[in-house]
Amino acid sequence: VSEASLTLQMMDTVKLAVDCGVAFPKQAFPVIKSLMTLDGIVSDVAPQAVLLRDTRRFGEDLRLQCCP
């Protein structure tokens, strides 16, 4: 896991996006919540994991579904 957890980075990113007027599709929130839960599990089980790199393809898939 990076120096700043995925959860903190996602929270900052979502806040910035909302402050800039981005409207998230309803489907995005379960994904975000799941990634935050995953971050907590990985932090406990495999602290050396690079979760952002390992989950990048799922974010790319979500982007393609939400913003074709």
Gaussian input, Z-matrix of N, CA and C with variables (Angstrom, degrees):
# hf/3-21g

backbone

0 1
 N
 C     1     B1
 C     2     B2     1     A1
 N     3     B3     2     A2     1     D1
 C     4     B4     3     A3     2     D2
 C     5     B5     4     A4     3     D3
 N     6     B6     5     A5     4     D4
 C     7     B7     6     A6     5     D5
 C     8     B8     7     A7     6     D6
 N     9     B9     8     A8     7     D7
 C    10    B10     9     A9     8     D8
 C    11    B11    10    A10     9     D9
 N    12    B12    11    A11    10    D10
 C    13    B13    12    A12    11    D11
 C    14    B14    13    A13    12    D12
 N    15    B15    14    A14    13    D13
 C    16    B16    15    A15    14    D14
 C    17    B17    16    A16    15    D15
 N    18    B18    17    A17    16    D16
 C    19    B19    18    A18    17    D17
 C    20    B20    19    A19    18    D18
 N    21    B21    20    A20    19    D19
 C    22    B22    21    A21    20    D20
 C    23    B23    22    A22    21    D21
 N    24    B24    23    A23    22    D22
 C    25    B25    24    A24    23    D23
 C    26    B26    25    A25    24    D24
 N    27    B27    26    A26    25    D25
 C    28    B28    27    A27    26    D26
 C    29    B29    28    A28    27    D27
 N    30    B30    29    A29    28    D28
 C    31    B31    30    A30    29    D29
 C    32    B32    31    A31    30    D30
 N    33    B33    32    A32    31    D31
 C    34    B34    33    A33    32    D32
 C    35    B35    34    A34    33    D33
 N    36    B36    35    A35    34    D34
 C    37    B37    36    A36    35    D35
 C    38    B38    37    A37    36    D36
 N    39    B39    38    A38    37    D37
 C    40    B40    39    A39    38    D38
 C    41    B41    40    A40    39    D39
 N    42    B42    41    A41    40    D40
 C    43    B43    42    A42    41    D41
 C    44    B44    43    A43    42    D42
 N    45    B45    44    A44    43    D43
 C    46    B46    45    A45    44    D44
 C    47    B47    46    A46    45    D45
 N    48    B48    47    A47    46    D46
 C    49    B49    48    A48    47    D47
 C    50    B50    49    A49    48    D48
 N    51    B51    50    A50    49    D49
 C    52    B52    51    A51    50    D50
 C    53    B53    52    A52    51    D51
 N    54    B54    53    A53    52    D52
 C    55    B55    54    A54    53    D53
 C    56    B56    55    A55    54    D54
 N    57    B57    56    A56    55    D55
 C    58    B58    57    A57    56    D56
 C    59    B59    58    A58    57    D57
 N    60    B60    59    A59    58    D58
 C    61    B61    60    A60    59    D59
 C    62    B62    61    A61    60    D60
 N    63    B63    62    A62    61    D61
 C    64    B64    63    A63    62    D62
 C    65    B65    64    A64    63    D63
 N    66    B66    65    A65    64    D64
 C    67    B67    66    A66    65    D65
 C    68    B68    67    A67    66    D66
 N    69    B69    68    A68    67    D67
 C    70    B70    69    A69    68    D68
 C    71    B71    70    A70    69    D69
 N    72    B72    71    A71    70    D70
 C    73    B73    72    A72    71    D71
 C    74    B74    73    A73    72    D72
 N    75    B75    74    A74    73    D73
 C    76    B76    75    A75    74    D74
 C    77    B77    76    A76    75    D75
 N    78    B78    77    A77    76    D76
 C    79    B79    78    A78    77    D77
 C    80    B80    79    A79    78    D78
 N    81    B81    80    A80    79    D79
 C    82    B82    81    A81    80    D80
 C    83    B83    82    A82    81    D81
 N    84    B84    83    A83    82    D82
 C    85    B85    84    A84    83    D83
 C    86    B86    85    A85    84    D84
 N    87    B87    86    A86    85    D85
 C    88    B88    87    A87    86    D86
 C    89    B89    88    A88    87    D87
 N    90    B90    89    A89    88    D88
 C    91    B91    90    A90    89    D89
 C    92    B92    91    A91    90    D90
 N    93    B93    92    A92    91    D91
 C    94    B94    93    A93    92    D92
 C    95    B95    94    A94    93    D93
 N    96    B96    95    A95    94    D94
 C    97    B97    96    A96    95    D95
 C    98    B98    97    A97    96    D96
 N    99    B99    98    A98    97    D97
 C   100   B100    99    A99    98    D98
 C   101   B101   100   A100    99    D99
 N   102   B102   101   A101   100   D100
 C   103   B103   102   A102   101   D101
 C   104   B104   103   A103   102   D102
 N   105   B105   104   A104   103   D103
 C   106   B106   105   A105   104   D104
 C   107   B107   106   A106   105   D105
 N   108   B108   107   A107   106   D106
 C   109   B109   108   A108   107   D107
 C   110   B110   109   A109   108   D108
 N   111   B111   110   A110   109   D109
 C   112   B112   111   A111   110   D110
 C   113   B113   112   A112   111   D111
 N   114   B114   113   A113   112   D112
 C   115   B115   114   A114   113   D113
 C   116   B116   115   A115   114   D114
 N   117   B117   116   A116   115   D115
 C   118   B118   117   A117   116   D116
 C   119   B119   118   A118   117   D117
 N   120   B120   119   A119   118   D118
 C   121   B121   120   A120   119   D119
 C   122   B122   121   A121   120   D120
 N   123   B123   122   A122   121   D121
 C   124   B124   123   A123   122   D122
 C   125   B125   124   A124   123   D123
 N   126   B126   125   A125   124   D124
 C   127   B127   126   A126   125   D125
 C   128   B128   127   A127   126   D126
 N   129   B129   128   A128   127   D127
 C   130   B130   129   A129   128   D128
 C   131   B131   130   A130   129   D129
 N   132   B132   131   A131   130   D130
 C   133   B133   132   A132   131   D131
 C   134   B134   133   A133   132   D132
 N   135   B135   134   A134   133   D133
 C   136   B136   135   A135   134   D134
 C   137   B137   136   A136   135   D135
 N   138   B138   137   A137   136   D136
 C   139   B139   138   A138   137   D137
 C   140   B140   139   A139   138   D138
 N   141   B141   140   A140   139   D139
 C   142   B142   141   A141   140   D140
 C   143   B143   142   A142   141   D141
 N   144   B144   143   A143   142   D142
 C   145   B145   144   A144   143   D143
 C   146   B146   145   A145   144   D144
 N   147   B147   146   A146   145   D145
 C   148   B148   147   A147   146   D146
 C   149   B149   148   A148   147   D147
 N   150   B150   149   A149   148   D148
 C   151   B151   150   A150   149   D149
 C   152   B152   151   A151   150   D150
 N   153   B153   152   A152   151   D151
 C   154   B154   153   A153   152   D152
 C   155   B155   154   A154   153   D153
 N   156   B156   155   A155   154   D154
 C   157   B157   156   A156   155   D155
 C   158   B158   157   A157   156   D156
 N   159   B159   158   A158   157   D157
 C   160   B160   159   A159   158   D158
 C   161   B161   160   A160   159   D159
 N   162   B162   161   A161   160   D160
 C   163   B163   162   A162   161   D161
 C   164   B164   163   A163   162   D162
 N   165   B165   164   A164   163   D163
 C   166   B166   165   A165   164   D164
 C   167   B167   166   A166   165   D165
 N   168   B168   167   A167   166   D166
 C   169   B169   168   A168   167   D167
 C   170   B170   169   A169   168   D168
 N   171   B171   170   A170   169   D169
 C   172   B172   171   A171   170   D170
 C   173   B173   172   A172   171   D171
 N   174   B174   173   A173   172   D172
 C   175   B175   174   A174   173   D173
 C   176   B176   175   A175   174   D174
 N   177   B177   176   A176   175   D175
 C   178   B178   177   A177   176   D176
 C   179   B179   178   A178   177   D177
 N   180   B180   179   A179   178   D178
 C   181   B181   180   A180   179   D179
 C   182   B182   181   A181   180   D180
 N   183   B183   182   A182   181   D181
 C   184   B184   183   A183   182   D182
 C   185   B185   184   A184   183   D183
 N   186   B186   185   A185   184   D184
 C   187   B187   186   A186   185   D185
 C   188   B188   187   A187   186   D186
 N   189   B189   188   A188   187   D187
 C   190   B190   189   A189   188   D188
 C   191   B191   190   A190   189   D189
 N   192   B192   191   A191   190   D190
 C   193   B193   192   A192   191   D191
 C   194   B194   193   A193   192   D192
 N   195   B195   194   A194   193   D193
 C   196   B196   195   A195   194   D194
 C   197   B197   196   A196   195   D195
 N   198   B198   197   A197   196   D196
 C   199   B199   198   A198   197   D197
 C   200   B200   199   A199   198   D198
 N   201   B201   200   A200   199   D199
 C   202   B202   201   A201   200   D200
 C   203   B203   202   A202   201   D201

   B1=1.4540
   B2=1.5177
   B3=1.2935
   B4=1.4637
   B5=1.5233
   B6=1.3364
   B7=1.4593
   B8=1.5241
   B9=1.3127
   B10=1.4592
   B11=1.5195
   B12=1.3107
   B13=1.4564
   B14=1.5242
   B15=1.3072
   B16=1.4617
   B17=1.5242
   B18=1.3276
   B19=1.4630
   B20=1.5222
   B21=1.3215
   B22=1.4674
   B23=1.5222
   B24=1.3205
   B25=1.4591
   B26=1.5281
   B27=1.3346
   B28=1.4666
   B29=1.5224
   B30=1.3288
   B31=1.4605
   B32=1.5281
   B33=1.3331
   B34=1.4650
   B35=1.5273
   B36=1.3256
   B37=1.4611
   B38=1.5248
   B39=1.3220
   B40=1.4674
   B41=1.5277
   B42=1.3284
   B43=1.4655
   B44=1.5313
   B45=1.3211
   B46=1.4608
   B47=1.5285
   B48=1.3288
   B49=1.4647
   B50=1.5271
   B51=1.3303
   B52=1.4674
   B53=1.5299
   B54=1.3353
   B55=1.4677
   B56=1.5277
   B57=1.3314
   B58=1.4731
   B59=1.5258
   B60=1.3369
   B61=1.4532
   B62=1.5185
   B63=1.3163
   B64=1.4642
   B65=1.5277
   B66=1.3106
   B67=1.4611
   B68=1.5233
   B69=1.3103
   B70=1.4616
   B71=1.5211
   B72=1.3293
   B73=1.4644
   B74=1.5261
   B75=1.3084
   B76=1.4650
   B77=1.5321
   B78=1.3425
   B79=1.4658
   B80=1.5327
   B81=1.3056
   B82=1.4671
   B83=1.5243
   B84=1.3098
   B85=1.4563
   B86=1.5280
   B87=1.3321
   B88=1.4681
   B89=1.5296
   B90=1.3229
   B91=1.4692
   B92=1.5230
   B93=1.3212
   B94=1.4642
   B95=1.5252
   B96=1.3166
   B97=1.4697
   B98=1.5249
   B99=1.3168
   B100=1.4677
   B101=1.5225
   B102=1.3341
   B103=1.4641
   B104=1.5238
   B105=1.3212
   B106=1.4635
   B107=1.5247
   B108=1.3263
   B109=1.4631
   B110=1.5203
   B111=1.3219
   B112=1.4618
   B113=1.5219
   B114=1.3237
   B115=1.4609
   B116=1.5251
   B117=1.3193
   B118=1.4619
   B119=1.5141
   B120=1.3170
   B121=1.4665
   B122=1.5206
   B123=1.3257
   B124=1.4655
   B125=1.5235
   B126=1.3176
   B127=1.4663
   B128=1.5202
   B129=1.3281
   B130=1.4623
   B131=1.5203
   B132=1.3232
   B133=1.4651
   B134=1.5264
   B135=1.3139
   B136=1.4742
   B137=1.5294
   B138=1.3310
   B139=1.4641
   B140=1.5261
   B141=1.3257
   B142=1.4680
   B143=1.5296
   B144=1.3023
   B145=1.4671
   B146=1.5294
   B147=1.3135
   B148=1.4727
   B149=1.5255
   B150=1.3119
   B151=1.4607
   B152=1.5243
   B153=1.3230
   B154=1.4679
   B155=1.5205
   B156=1.3224
   B157=1.4687
   B158=1.5268
   B159=1.3268
   B160=1.4580
   B161=1.5239
   B162=1.3205
   B163=1.4691
   B164=1.5262
   B165=1.3070
   B166=1.4742
   B167=1.5279
   B168=1.3279
   B169=1.4669
   B170=1.5240
   B171=1.3448
   B172=1.4566
   B173=1.5263
   B174=1.3214
   B175=1.4627
   B176=1.5090
   B177=1.3269
   B178=1.4620
   B179=1.5269
   B180=1.3384
   B181=1.4658
   B182=1.5313
   B183=1.3334
   B184=1.4660
   B185=1.5251
   B186=1.3240
   B187=1.4642
   B188=1.5257
   B189=1.3171
   B190=1.4655
   B191=1.5244
   B192=1.3388
   B193=1.4603
   B194=1.5256
   B195=1.3115
   B196=1.4681
   B197=1.5220
   B198=1.3079
   B199=1.4717
   B200=1.5229
   B201=1.3302
   B202=1.4743
   B203=1.5197
   A1=107.26
   A2=117.42
   A3=120.67
   A4=110.91
   A5=115.93
   A6=120.60
   A7=110.94
   A8=117.61
   A9=121.71
   A10=106.75
   A11=116.01
   A12=118.54
   A13=111.39
   A14=114.70
   A15=120.78
   A16=109.78
   A17=116.77
   A18=120.76
   A19=110.97
   A20=117.09
   A21=119.96
   A22=111.38
   A23=117.15
   A24=120.21
   A25=111.10
   A26=116.44
   A27=119.60
   A28=110.78
   A29=117.13
   A30=120.22
   A31=110.56
   A32=116.67
   A33=120.36
   A34=111.48
   A35=116.58
   A36=120.94
   A37=111.33
   A38=116.97
   A39=120.92
   A40=109.83
   A41=117.19
   A42=120.56
   A43=110.64
   A44=117.06
   A45=120.68
   A46=110.84
   A47=116.06
   A48=120.17
   A49=111.07
   A50=116.73
   A51=120.59
   A52=109.95
   A53=116.59
   A54=120.39
   A55=111.75
   A56=116.64
   A57=121.43
   A58=112.34
   A59=116.87
   A60=120.12
   A61=115.82
   A62=117.53
   A63=120.27
   A64=109.05
   A65=116.50
   A66=122.41
   A67=107.75
   A68=116.49
   A69=120.67
   A70=110.32
   A71=117.12
   A72=119.11
   A73=109.28
   A74=115.50
   A75=121.14
   A76=111.77
   A77=117.07
   A78=121.32
   A79=112.42
   A80=118.12
   A81=120.44
   A82=112.09
   A83=118.83
   A84=120.41
   A85=114.07
   A86=120.42
   A87=118.19
   A88=112.24
   A89=116.89
   A90=120.58
   A91=109.55
   A92=116.64
   A93=120.94
   A94=110.25
   A95=116.83
   A96=120.90
   A97=110.62
   A98=117.48
   A99=121.19
   A100=111.63
   A101=117.03
   A102=120.06
   A103=111.63
   A104=116.76
   A105=119.54
   A106=110.78
   A107=116.76
   A108=120.65
   A109=110.24
   A110=116.48
   A111=121.50
   A112=110.92
   A113=117.36
   A114=121.99
   A115=110.73
   A116=116.90
   A117=120.52
   A118=112.22
   A119=116.84
   A120=121.00
   A121=110.40
   A122=116.70
   A123=120.90
   A124=110.54
   A125=117.66
   A126=120.59
   A127=111.07
   A128=116.64
   A129=120.91
   A130=112.72
   A131=117.18
   A132=121.71
   A133=113.53
   A134=117.28
   A135=121.02
   A136=109.53
   A137=117.22
   A138=119.93
   A139=114.93
   A140=118.35
   A141=120.31
   A142=112.59
   A143=117.78
   A144=120.94
   A145=110.58
   A146=115.32
   A147=121.49
   A148=106.21
   A149=115.21
   A150=121.60
   A151=112.75
   A152=117.67
   A153=118.98
   A154=111.14
   A155=116.69
   A156=119.79
   A157=110.03
   A158=116.52
   A159=120.77
   A160=113.07
   A161=117.84
   A162=120.43
   A163=112.98
   A164=117.50
   A165=121.45
   A166=112.53
   A167=117.36
   A168=118.64
   A169=111.97
   A170=117.34
   A171=119.49
   A172=110.62
   A173=116.87
   A174=120.80
   A175=111.78
   A176=115.62
   A177=119.76
   A178=110.72
   A179=116.63
   A180=120.27
   A181=110.81
   A182=116.61
   A183=120.85
   A184=110.35
   A185=116.33
   A186=120.34
   A187=110.53
   A188=116.71
   A189=120.53
   A190=111.77
   A191=117.09
   A192=120.58
   A193=111.53
   A194=116.22
   A195=120.33
   A196=113.04
   A197=116.67
   A198=121.20
   A199=110.33
   A200=118.04
   A201=119.59
   A202=112.72
   D1=143.57
   D2=-177.82
   D3=-70.97
   D4=175.30
   D5=179.34
   D6=-58.02
   D7=-42.34
   D8=173.62
   D9=-99.86
   D10=130.30
   D11=-175.95
   D12=-65.10
   D13=157.21
   D14=175.78
   D15=-56.64
   D16=-40.46
   D17=-179.62
   D18=-58.63
   D19=-48.71
   D20=-179.71
   D21=-64.52
   D22=-40.66
   D23=179.09
   D24=-65.18
   D25=-40.42
   D26=179.22
   D27=-67.08
   D28=-41.76
   D29=179.25
   D30=-61.16
   D31=-43.71
   D32=177.80
   D33=-63.38
   D34=-41.13
   D35=-179.35
   D36=-66.51
   D37=-44.56
   D38=179.08
   D39=-63.55
   D40=-44.07
   D41=179.08
   D42=-60.47
   D43=-45.74
   D44=178.58
   D45=-60.17
   D46=-44.63
   D47=-179.57
   D48=-62.26
   D49=-45.11
   D50=179.75
   D51=-63.33
   D52=-43.29
   D53=178.28
   D54=-61.34
   D55=-27.32
   D56=179.55
   D57=-90.58
   D58=2.71
   D59=175.52
   D60=93.05
   D61=10.44
   D62=179.41
   D63=-73.44
   D64=133.33
   D65=174.95
   D66=-103.82
   D67=119.32
   D68=-179.07
   D69=-83.72
   D70=139.17
   D71=173.69
   D72=-67.20
   D73=149.59
   D74=-177.36
   D75=-54.98
   D76=-33.93
   D77=-177.69
   D78=-67.40
   D79=-18.11
   D80=-176.20
   D81=-72.21
   D82=-31.92
   D83=-172.64
   D84=-68.06
   D85=-40.59
   D86=174.59
   D87=-62.40
   D88=-33.73
   D89=178.35
   D90=-67.10
   D91=-46.34
   D92=179.42
   D93=-61.13
   D94=-46.30
   D95=179.62
   D96=-61.30
   D97=-42.51
   D98=179.21
   D99=-63.17
   D100=-40.70
   D101=178.67
   D102=-66.45
   D103=-35.82
   D104=177.07
   D105=-66.92
   D106=-40.41
   D107=175.88
   D108=-63.53
   D109=-44.52
   D110=177.98
   D111=-59.28
   D112=-40.64
   D113=178.47
   D114=-57.57
   D115=-44.76
   D116=179.09
   D117=-63.84
   D118=-41.52
   D119=179.53
   D120=-65.73
   D121=-46.68
   D122=-178.83
   D123=-64.02
   D124=-39.08
   D125=178.63
   D126=-58.33
   D127=-36.67
   D128=179.59
   D129=-78.76
   D130=-40.21
   D131=-170.87
   D132=-91.26
   D133=-40.91
   D134=-175.84
   D135=-139.10
   D136=73.03
   D137=-173.97
   D138=-60.56
   D139=-17.94
   D140=179.23
   D141=-86.76
   D142=-4.96
   D143=-178.57
   D144=-64.46
   D145=149.58
   D146=176.12
   D147=-107.22
   D148=83.24
   D149=-170.73
   D150=-63.64
   D151=-38.73
   D152=179.42
   D153=-60.53
   D154=-42.38
   D155=178.89
   D156=-68.04
   D157=-42.40
   D158=-175.54
   D159=-69.34
   D160=-25.51
   D161=-178.02
   D162=-104.62
   D163=2.53
   D164=-176.20
   D165=-54.52
   D166=-41.07
   D167=-176.32
   D168=-64.56
   D169=-29.43
   D170=178.05
   D171=-69.85
   D172=-37.58
   D173=175.04
   D174=-63.75
   D175=-39.65
   D176=178.11
   D177=-64.99
   D178=-40.37
   D179=176.83
   D180=-61.91
   D181=-43.77
   D182=179.73
   D183=-62.67
   D184=-43.19
   D185=179.44
   D186=-59.33
   D187=-42.87
   D188=-179.83
   D189=-65.33
   D190=-35.09
   D191=179.60
   D192=-74.35
   D193=-37.64
   D194=-175.76
   D195=-86.19
   D196=-30.18
   D197=-173.95
   D198=-133.10
   D199=67.02
   D200=-176.68
   D201=-65.88

